[in-house]
Amino acid sequence: MVSANLDLSLKGSDYLPSPSVSSPNQQISPITAQINQQDHLEIGGCDVVELVQRFGSPLYILDEETVRLASSQYRESLLRYYPGTSQVIYASKAWCSLAICSLVASEGLGFDVVSGGELYTTLEALERMGLSKQAAQLIYFHGNNKSPAELLYAIENKCTIIVDNWWELETLVKLAEQPIQIMLRLTPGIECHTHEYIRTGSIDSKFGFDPNQLETLFDYVQRQPNLKCVGLHAHIGSQIFERQPHQDLAGVLVGWLAQAKEQGLEVETLNLGGGLGIRYTESDDPPSIVEWVKALSAAVVTACEQLGTSLPRLMVEPGRSLIGTACVTAYTVGSSKEIPKVRTYIAVDGGMSDNPRPITYQSLYRVVLANQMSEEAQFKVTIAGKHCESGDILIKDALLPKTKPGDILVVLATGAYNSSMSSNYNRLPRPAAVLVYQGEANLIMQRETYLDLVRQDILPERLINFT
Ligand SMILES: Cc1ncc(COP(=O)(O)O)c(C=O)c1O
């Protein structure tokens, strides 16, 4: 795990949003985060300490205004900087639930789903909002190993299927009784490793068609009467801070779009995926949503001019930058262990089951004490989870004021790939989630109970009667 290099004069208030920064992905905390008169952290007009008293901990606290602002910045900057038509779809793998799908749909965004479960959740949310008729235009079905049953489910609901490989393509040819809308996912050979990228021409990815087979692929698709291919897709990675990789991607895909058109496909859409990074720590420096969209739009326009091809309909599918900064996770402090001259562990009531990113990717986070926001953070501590795993460390070398059992510790920027990758490891019930907005807090995910943990278990009679 990488140690954080922190300034010893920090306070919780230093992580509050800066008024001069308007892009949510460039803040560490939700845009409504502030300190109230009790010196408590407040989000969406709700006191975080009171939220924990009411809903328990660990608790995901999702700020509606941050999600709405990020969504509208994507939508409006595409309208402003891209001269063709465009669509923003939310990569629901970042966090998929009825409330989140409804929130995002109410902002006019569509959806990237990657499984029957994400598709079901999205359809259910749209239906409850009276938007079922729009589902066909709003949902794009991804995935490198969609089952025939999942494909049929997407076909029944007239979603666009983003075809990933030959097996899927051939399965669709068999399943499609009427024309279905598809796009093709291609491997662009642009590799991103968060802060750096390389254009290798590498085709070593489990996702997408090999670009060396484009001619054969386009020719095959063109000959299928029931496959209407409307566009091309690529996604190069996540938590990317540079603009150049996506600009290169735009150039590569416009070239392939022109080739597809030459081979007789009526492709008019380019989906450049997601990937814009967010600010988890002070050293993270992603471009703003507006800057990112502007750079991508310009790259598509330039590539089209160079090739003399018409402007495609442009799609982007952000996940992390739409929801990551909008959520924090509140924990209650429990035990601690001081090892003189080594470190002090502070344990909280969650850990790798509600946030698997530190143990999986060595991800860094910032933390504040929600009940003492203005106190100087003078103590270097390691925030440990409660799981039976030495690696269950949420933050190594975090700076905090002196803590005691019962304090409310808040890890910032936990909206993306936290709840969605959560587990019941050690049979911990998954946390509750609340949506906060202008002083109102609505439960959007119930805390799991012990009964939930055994709900799917089956105890065979033979074992009950075994003596
Ligand atoms: C195909 C695809 N699109 C979009 C995304 C969203 O990426 P991000 O959350 O970095 O915006 C992902 C995430 O890995 C993805 O695999």
The ligand as an SDF file (V2000), in Angstrom:
LIG
                    3D

 16 16  0  0  0  0  0  0  0  0999 V2000
  -17.2130   -0.1230  -21.5000 C   0  0  0  0  0  0  0  0  0  0  0  0
  -17.0860    0.8490  -20.3900 C   0  0  0  0  0  0  0  0  0  0  0  0
  -17.6410    2.0490  -20.5270 N   0  0  0  0  0  0  0  0  0  0  0  0
  -17.5920    2.9790  -19.5380 C   0  0  0  0  0  0  0  0  0  0  0  0
  -16.9320    2.7130  -18.3520 C   0  0  0  0  0  0  0  0  0  0  0  0
  -16.8980    3.7670  -17.2960 C   0  0  0  0  0  0  0  0  0  0  0  0
  -15.6210    4.1980  -17.0230 O   0  0  0  0  0  0  0  0  0  0  0  0
  -15.3980    5.3400  -15.9390 P   0  0  0  0  0  0  0  0  0  0  0  0
  -16.0750    4.9260  -14.7070 O   0  0  0  0  0  0  0  0  0  0  0  0
  -13.9270    5.4060  -15.8020 O   0  0  0  0  0  0  0  0  0  0  0  0
  -15.9590    6.5960  -16.5270 O   0  0  0  0  0  0  0  0  0  0  0  0
  -16.3080    1.4670  -18.1680 C   0  0  0  0  0  0  0  0  0  0  0  0
  -15.5970    1.1810  -16.9230 C   0  0  0  0  0  0  0  0  0  0  0  0
  -14.6940    0.4350  -16.8100 O   0  0  0  0  0  0  0  0  0  0  0  0
  -16.3960    0.5180  -19.2150 C   0  0  0  0  0  0  0  0  0  0  0  0
  -15.8450   -0.6930  -19.0850 O   0  0  0  0  0  0  0  0  0  0  0  0
  1  2  1  0
  2  3  1  0
  2 15  2  0
  3  4  2  0
  4  5  1  0
  5  6  1  0
  5 12  2  0
  6  7  1  0
  7  8  1  0
  8  9  2  0
  8 10  1  0
  8 11  1  0
 12 13  1  0
 12 15  1  0
 13 14  2  0
 15 16  1  0
M  END
$$$$
